[in-house]
Amino acid sequence: MTIRFAAMLLAVALPSLAVAGAETIRAAPVTAAPLAPAAPATPESETPDETTARLNATIQTKAAAAEARDRARDAAYAADVAAYEARKKAQAAEQDRLEAEYQARAAAEDAAYAQEIAAWKARVKACKAGDKTQCAQK
């Protein structure tokens, strides 16, 4: 059921359903809005060729505006993609920096550990050789 039909049905049916002595309910008149803007009025003196030329000019103007919008959207999209790629590149560089920092720290810790183990083994060897100052205290 369309809205227009429902409104007409209510306008006709509601007054007959009113209770005696009660205020009558009336539906507001329904006016349909145009679905599309009306075409501009053509002058009576306009020839078919002039009408065609005028309509073609209108179409070309609208097409040019649409193309300009498309170019603007394409440029905005390209800028967004470039910004995304730049952020991605910056994040990769930051990740590489953090990884290099971690590797350097890990290498320094490994070197310190190896140095401590070498010193411990030297103390154990000295202890076994009879230097009791190098032995662990009990």
URLINPE-V95021 format. One record per helix or strand of 3 or more residues. SS is the DSSP state (A for helix, B for strand). FROM is the first residue (numbers start at 1). TO is the last residue. If there is no record, write none. Layout:
ss->[SS,SS]
from->[FROM,FROM]
to->[TO,TO]
//
This chain:
ss->[A,A,A]
from->[3,48,132]
to->[17,128,134]
//
